Amino acid sequence: HTHAYTVHRLDQFTSGILIFAKNPAVQRKLRDSWQTYIVERRYMAIVEGKPREPEGEISSYLVENKTNMVVYSTRDAEKGKLAVTRYHVNKSSRGYSQVDLQILTGRKNQIRVHMSDIKCPIPGDRKYGAQSNPWGRLMLHNYFLQFVHPVTRENLKFDLPLPRNFNI
């Protein structure tokens, strides 16, 4: 029988693509050097409000507490780990915006914190300041993932349709 070995994670309540390895050796290579093999990660989010700029890049340092929970974002490089997120607003309607996001670093809760930093938290994300939850879920979906296989060097691309409720 076949086993599946988890390579990476999505934040709890985030939908989207997960990668599993077929054997522990490949799992270890990908896990230990994920940033080396990853080419591109894209997410779609519905956010409260509308970002001031239609597109941009958010860069900050994410600070975790002793239980590895991201507590806040800072400009102080001494205190946290660098996180960089690019965004593009696709459309806005009725107090919400659909935002396409590309993460250039893979920090825990990165998108959620960065959207909160620009005063556009993700609905359903009370931890980072959301005031609403009309969809009954966290409105964050990993729809595209591209990476290089650590053994075969094959360039692998995966995409996943958006859930129906991501259209505003």
Backbone as CSV, one residue per row, in Angstrom:
resi,resn,N_x,N_y,N_z,CA_x,CA_y,CA_z,C_x,C_y,C_z
1,HIS,0.833,-1.186,0.000,0.000,0.000,0.000,0.874,1.244,0.000
2,THR,0.297,2.343,-0.424,1.038,3.583,-0.593,0.801,4.537,0.576
3,HIS,1.861,5.189,0.982,1.750,6.215,2.016,1.880,7.586,1.367
4,ALA,1.303,8.586,1.995,1.460,9.973,1.555,2.145,10.725,2.683
5,TYR,3.171,11.499,2.338,3.952,12.232,3.330,3.748,13.729,3.130
6,THR,3.235,14.396,4.145,2.931,15.823,4.061,4.204,16.634,3.856
7,VAL,4.152,17.553,2.889,5.311,18.380,2.567,5.182,19.778,3.167
8,HIS,4.000,20.381,3.079,3.808,21.740,3.591,2.400,21.844,4.150
9,ARG,2.067,23.013,4.670,0.754,23.185,5.287,0.106,24.462,4.784
10,LEU,-1.205,24.508,4.938,-1.958,25.738,4.740,-2.445,26.164,6.110
11,ASP,-2.674,27.451,6.296,-3.279,27.903,7.554,-4.607,27.182,7.754
12,GLN,-4.949,26.961,8.993,-6.235,26.353,9.304,-7.351,27.180,8.665
13,PHE,-8.309,26.532,8.068,-9.482,27.131,7.416,-9.172,27.774,6.067
14,THR,-7.931,27.630,5.567,-7.585,28.069,4.216,-7.777,26.880,3.290
15,SER,-8.432,27.088,2.152,-8.602,25.996,1.197,-7.505,26.068,0.144
16,GLY,-7.331,24.960,-0.590,-6.382,25.008,-1.684,-5.524,23.779,-1.841
17,ILE,-4.391,23.973,-2.482,-3.494,22.904,-2.907,-2.573,22.472,-1.769
18,LEU,-2.501,21.174,-1.570,-1.541,20.587,-0.636,-0.646,19.633,-1.419
19,ILE,0.623,19.592,-1.066,1.568,18.700,-1.730,1.963,17.586,-0.766
20,PHE,1.921,16.368,-1.288,2.362,15.196,-0.535,3.458,14.512,-1.325
21,ALA,4.421,13.924,-0.623,5.482,13.146,-1.262,5.127,11.666,-1.167
22,LYS,5.660,10.887,-2.101,5.402,9.446,-2.109,6.350,8.684,-1.194
23,ASN,7.465,9.335,-0.832,8.397,8.655,0.078,9.042,9.656,1.021
24,PRO,9.534,9.171,2.164,10.072,10.082,3.187,11.327,10.839,2.756
25,ALA,12.110,10.287,1.833,13.339,10.973,1.387,12.985,12.253,0.622
26,VAL,12.026,12.154,-0.278,11.595,13.330,-1.045,10.897,14.313,-0.110
27,GLN,10.096,13.789,0.810,9.437,14.652,1.789,10.479,15.487,2.547
28,ARG,11.524,14.839,3.007,12.573,15.514,3.770,13.242,16.601,2.938
29,LYS,13.597,16.265,1.684,14.243,17.253,0.802,13.346,18.480,0.612
30,LEU,12.076,18.232,0.306,11.158,19.352,0.078,10.926,20.152,1.355
31,ARG,10.716,19.456,2.447,10.444,20.140,3.720,11.634,20.962,4.200
32,ASP,12.828,20.381,4.132,14.020,21.053,4.649,14.448,22.231,3.793
33,SER,14.096,22.208,2.497,14.540,23.271,1.583,13.391,23.780,0.718
34,TRP,12.211,23.878,1.293,11.007,24.284,0.558,11.235,25.563,-0.232
35,GLN,11.859,26.569,0.385,12.079,27.857,-0.291,12.977,27.705,-1.516
36,THR,13.852,26.698,-1.517,14.748,26.460,-2.648,13.978,25.943,-3.857
37,TYR,13.004,25.080,-3.625,12.288,24.417,-4.710,11.048,25.154,-5.188
38,ILE,10.488,25.979,-4.340,9.241,26.660,-4.685,9.513,27.734,-5.741
39,VAL,8.645,27.828,-6.745,8.794,28.830,-7.798,7.748,29.931,-7.606
40,GLU,6.482,29.515,-7.417,5.422,30.519,-7.274,4.243,29.943,-6.487
41,ARG,3.672,30.792,-5.620,2.462,30.454,-4.866,1.490,31.608,-4.978
42,ARG,0.273,31.299,-5.418,-0.740,32.342,-5.565,-1.992,31.956,-4.796
43,TYR,-2.591,32.974,-4.206,-3.809,32.814,-3.424,-4.836,33.825,-3.900
44,MET,-6.101,33.497,-3.697,-7.169,34.463,-3.905,-7.791,34.696,-2.539
45,ALA,-8.085,35.952,-2.262,-8.738,36.289,-0.998,-9.879,37.255,-1.287
46,ILE,-10.890,37.164,-0.461,-11.899,38.217,-0.395,-11.522,38.988,0.867
47,VAL,-11.450,40.299,0.772,-11.071,41.116,1.931,-12.159,42.149,2.219
48,GLU,-12.179,42.603,3.451,-13.090,43.678,3.823,-12.535,44.986,3.281
49,GLY,-13.412,45.789,2.703,-12.977,47.089,2.189,-12.234,46.961,0.877
50,LYS,-11.408,47.972,0.622,-10.649,48.026,-0.629,-9.271,48.589,-0.311
51,PRO,-8.198,47.878,-0.697,-6.855,48.428,-0.475,-6.713,49.807,-1.117
52,ARG,-5.960,50.683,-0.470,-5.784,52.060,-0.963,-5.206,52.064,-2.375
53,GLU,-4.214,51.196,-2.616,-3.603,51.086,-3.942,-4.153,49.841,-4.632
54,PRO,-4.386,49.903,-5.974,-4.934,48.744,-6.671,-3.981,47.540,-6.726
55,GLU,-2.680,47.811,-6.552,-1.707,46.724,-6.458,-0.496,47.221,-5.707
56,GLY,0.260,46.282,-5.170,1.428,46.686,-4.418,2.140,45.514,-3.780
57,GLU,3.105,45.841,-2.950,3.886,44.832,-2.241,3.931,45.214,-0.769
58,ILE,3.641,44.258,0.080,3.673,44.477,1.522,4.860,43.709,2.070
59,SER,5.693,44.398,2.827,6.886,43.775,3.387,6.992,44.155,4.859
60,SER,7.126,43.148,5.712,7.281,43.401,7.141,7.940,42.186,7.772
61,TYR,8.175,42.279,9.061,8.754,41.161,9.807,7.678,40.628,10.739
62,LEU,7.415,39.314,10.669,6.364,38.720,11.488,6.971,38.167,12.769
63,VAL,6.374,38.543,13.878,6.861,38.158,15.207,5.957,37.072,15.765
64,GLU,6.573,35.983,16.229,5.816,34.882,16.835,6.052,34.868,18.337
65,ASN,5.053,34.330,19.063,5.252,34.165,20.509,5.856,32.787,20.781
66,LYS,5.952,32.415,22.045,6.601,31.156,22.413,5.868,29.915,21.901
67,THR,4.580,30.057,21.574,3.829,28.910,21.062,3.729,28.944,19.533
68,ASN,4.627,29.691,18.878,4.690,29.799,17.420,3.442,30.390,16.779
69,MET,2.732,31.226,17.523,1.588,31.940,16.962,2.079,33.318,16.520
70,VAL,1.729,33.713,15.291,2.116,35.045,14.831,1.292,36.058,15.614
71,VAL,1.997,36.938,16.293,1.341,37.908,17.152,1.170,39.243,16.432
72,TYR,2.207,39.686,15.737,2.082,40.971,15.048,3.164,41.127,13.981
73,SER,3.023,42.201,13.220,3.904,42.566,12.134,4.692,43.800,12.570
74,THR,5.974,43.858,12.217,6.805,44.994,12.601,7.758,45.356,11.468
75,ARG,8.334,46.521,11.539,9.370,46.936,10.577,10.765,46.614,11.124
76,ASP,10.817,46.093,12.358,12.081,45.826,13.044,12.618,44.439,12.697
77,ALA,13.665,44.400,11.873,14.254,43.134,11.417,14.812,42.300,12.565
78,GLU,15.142,42.949,13.672,15.697,42.225,14.827,14.643,41.363,15.522
79,LYS,13.384,41.731,15.359,12.319,41.076,16.133,11.609,39.942,15.412
80,GLY,11.597,39.930,14.078,10.801,38.932,13.378,11.451,38.390,12.126
81,LYS,10.657,37.606,11.375,11.111,36.993,10.131,10.486,37.743,8.957
82,LEU,11.296,38.023,7.943,10.842,38.779,6.782,9.686,38.067,6.069
83,ALA,8.655,38.819,5.744,7.514,38.322,4.979,7.206,39.337,3.875
84,VAL,7.058,38.844,2.642,6.782,39.716,1.504,5.597,39.143,0.717
85,THR,4.587,39.990,0.492,3.376,39.608,-0.225,3.093,40.640,-1.311
86,ARG,2.879,40.176,-2.542,2.427,41.055,-3.625,0.924,40.874,-3.773
87,TYR,0.221,41.973,-4.100,-1.219,41.860,-4.275,-1.700,42.672,-5.467
88,HIS,-2.840,42.249,-6.001,-3.511,42.956,-7.087,-5.009,42.841,-6.848
89,VAL,-5.699,43.977,-6.798,-7.143,43.981,-6.588,-7.819,43.685,-7.929
90,ASN,-8.567,42.579,-7.988,-9.298,42.229,-9.217,-10.572,43.037,-9.356
91,LYS,-11.349,43.115,-8.271,-12.608,43.866,-8.300,-13.070,44.141,-6.886
92,SER,-13.931,45.146,-6.763,-14.512,45.510,-5.469,-16.006,45.678,-5.646
93,SER,-16.751,45.255,-4.608,-18.201,45.358,-4.670,-18.781,45.236,-3.265
94,ARG,-19.761,46.074,-2.946,-20.510,45.993,-1.692,-19.632,45.862,-0.442
95,GLY,-18.549,46.631,-0.402,-17.706,46.662,0.798,-16.653,45.569,0.877
96,TYR,-16.495,44.787,-0.195,-15.488,43.722,-0.226,-14.677,43.821,-1.512
97,SER,-13.471,43.246,-1.497,-12.637,43.199,-2.695,-12.103,41.786,-2.892
98,GLN,-11.978,41.394,-4.165,-11.321,40.135,-4.505,-9.876,40.482,-4.846
99,VAL,-8.941,39.873,-4.100,-7.533,40.226,-4.231,-6.713,38.992,-4.582
100,ASP,-5.911,39.120,-5.640,-4.988,38.075,-6.059,-3.672,38.319,-5.325
101,LEU,-3.146,37.289,-4.690,-1.956,37.438,-3.842,-0.850,36.474,-4.248
102,GLN,0.359,36.958,-4.229,1.524,36.099,-4.470,2.432,36.238,-3.259
103,ILE,2.757,35.113,-2.627,3.657,35.209,-1.477,5.077,34.894,-1.935
104,LEU,5.987,35.793,-1.576,7.391,35.627,-1.946,8.179,34.967,-0.817
105,THR,7.573,34.914,0.361,8.147,34.200,1.500,7.011,33.352,2.057
106,GLY,7.308,32.351,2.802,6.247,31.473,3.283,6.108,31.485,4.787
107,ARG,5.733,32.606,5.340,5.588,32.711,6.797,4.184,32.324,7.244
108,LYS,4.119,31.827,8.448,2.837,31.446,9.035,1.923,32.664,9.135
109,ASN,0.678,32.520,8.689,-0.340,33.581,8.736,0.031,34.828,7.939
110,GLN,0.997,34.720,7.045,1.532,35.882,6.324,0.456,36.714,5.622
111,ILE,-0.361,36.085,4.803,-1.371,36.838,4.051,-2.380,37.467,5.003
112,ARG,-2.788,36.707,5.994,-3.783,37.201,6.949,-3.267,38.435,7.686
113,VAL,-2.021,38.402,8.124,-1.424,39.542,8.826,-1.264,40.727,7.873
114,HIS,-0.750,40.471,6.666,-0.519,41.565,5.728,-1.815,42.244,5.286
115,MET,-2.869,41.489,5.077,-4.144,42.115,4.714,-4.667,42.960,5.878
116,SER,-4.471,42.476,7.087,-4.850,43.253,8.267,-3.997,44.523,8.370
117,ASP,-2.700,44.418,8.035,-1.795,45.578,8.074,-2.275,46.712,7.183
118,ILE,-2.907,46.375,6.045,-3.383,47.430,5.137,-4.879,47.710,5.356
119,LYS,-5.368,47.323,6.532,-6.750,47.621,6.966,-7.797,46.951,6.088
120,CYS,-7.467,45.772,5.539,-8.398,44.988,4.725,-8.351,43.527,5.168
121,PRO,-8.785,43.247,6.400,-8.709,41.863,6.883,-9.611,40.927,6.080
122,ILE,-9.328,39.644,6.185,-10.087,38.625,5.470,-11.339,38.268,6.281
123,PRO,-12.519,38.340,5.662,-13.744,37.967,6.384,-13.597,36.591,7.036
124,GLY,-14.117,36.484,8.249,-14.011,35.226,8.986,-12.742,35.115,9.799
125,ASP,-11.858,36.118,9.722,-10.574,36.067,10.421,-10.567,37.047,11.598
126,ARG,-11.322,36.712,12.625,-11.429,37.597,13.793,-10.084,37.812,14.468
127,LYS,-9.205,36.803,14.395,-7.878,36.903,15.011,-7.111,38.127,14.485
128,TYR,-7.301,38.442,13.207,-6.586,39.558,12.597,-7.522,40.705,12.199
129,GLY,-8.601,40.875,12.947,-9.390,42.092,12.845,-10.604,42.089,11.946
130,ALA,-11.008,40.948,11.393,-12.208,40.937,10.537,-13.439,41.305,11.356
131,GLN,-14.304,42.092,10.752,-15.548,42.512,11.397,-16.743,41.712,10.888
132,SER,-16.526,40.905,9.848,-17.644,40.189,9.240,-17.258,38.756,8.886
133,ASN,-18.303,37.955,8.612,-18.092,36.581,8.180,-19.324,36.109,7.395
134,PRO,-19.699,36.829,6.328,-20.932,36.479,5.617,-20.872,35.132,4.896
135,TRP,-19.684,34.629,4.627,-19.547,33.364,3.913,-19.401,32.169,4.862
136,GLY,-19.227,32.438,6.154,-19.102,31.352,7.121,-17.804,30.587,7.022
137,ARG,-16.772,31.213,6.488,-15.452,30.586,6.364,-14.392,31.660,6.168
138,LEU,-13.129,31.287,6.347,-12.017,32.175,6.041,-11.910,32.261,4.520
139,MET,-11.955,33.458,3.978,-12.005,33.644,2.523,-10.609,33.740,1.895
140,LEU,-9.860,32.645,2.044,-8.499,32.562,1.517,-8.324,31.200,0.852
141,HIS,-7.851,31.210,-0.406,-7.765,29.981,-1.203,-6.459,29.955,-1.986
142,ASN,-5.656,28.912,-1.788,-4.412,28.709,-2.553,-4.796,28.058,-3.884
143,TYR,-4.726,28.834,-4.975,-5.190,28.315,-6.262,-4.078,27.940,-7.232
144,PHE,-2.819,28.327,-6.964,-1.732,27.995,-7.880,-0.456,27.724,-7.099
145,LEU,0.236,26.657,-7.492,1.498,26.292,-6.845,2.434,25.724,-7.901
146,GLN,3.648,26.254,-7.946,4.655,25.768,-8.886,5.940,25.523,-8.115
147,PHE,6.537,24.343,-8.336,7.817,24.050,-7.698,8.619,23.085,-8.557
148,VAL,9.906,22.983,-8.268,10.809,22.074,-8.966,10.956,20.812,-8.113
149,HIS,10.734,19.658,-8.744,10.863,18.387,-8.010,12.332,18.217,-7.600
150,PRO,12.602,17.909,-6.330,13.986,17.864,-5.847,14.829,16.728,-6.430
151,VAL,14.202,15.701,-6.979,14.953,14.575,-7.533,14.968,14.614,-9.058
152,THR,13.780,14.713,-9.675,13.693,14.672,-11.142,13.984,16.031,-11.785
153,ARG,13.939,17.097,-10.995,14.116,18.483,-11.464,12.993,18.927,-12.395
154,GLU,11.910,18.163,-12.450,10.758,18.526,-13.261,10.093,19.771,-12.672
155,ASN,9.680,20.686,-13.555,8.976,21.896,-13.141,7.491,21.542,-13.041
156,LEU,6.965,21.472,-11.825,5.593,21.032,-11.602,4.690,22.218,-11.299
157,LYS,3.542,22.267,-11.978,2.570,23.344,-11.779,1.219,22.732,-11.448
158,PHE,0.574,23.276,-10.423,-0.748,22.812,-10.029,-1.671,24.013,-9.890
159,ASP,-2.885,23.890,-10.417,-3.856,24.957,-10.185,-5.192,24.333,-9.822
160,LEU,-5.965,25.097,-9.109,-7.228,24.633,-8.561,-8.257,25.737,-8.760
161,PRO,-9.458,25.394,-9.243,-10.485,26.436,-9.434,-10.841,27.104,-8.100
162,LEU,-11.332,28.323,-8.202,-11.792,29.020,-7.007,-13.124,28.445,-6.572
163,PRO,-13.345,28.369,-5.262,-14.685,27.999,-4.794,-15.700,29.012,-5.345
164,ARG,-16.915,28.559,-5.602,-17.945,29.426,-6.210,-18.152,30.724,-5.439
165,ASN,-18.100,30.673,-4.122,-18.404,31.883,-3.338,-17.285,32.919,-3.358
166,PHE,-16.223,32.704,-4.118,-15.142,33.693,-4.203,-15.427,34.771,-5.241
167,ASN,-16.540,34.670,-5.934,-16.936,35.722,-6.870,-17.787,36.731,-6.131
168,ILE,-17.375,37.995,-6.190,-18.157,39.038,-5.502,-18.805,39.950,-6.525
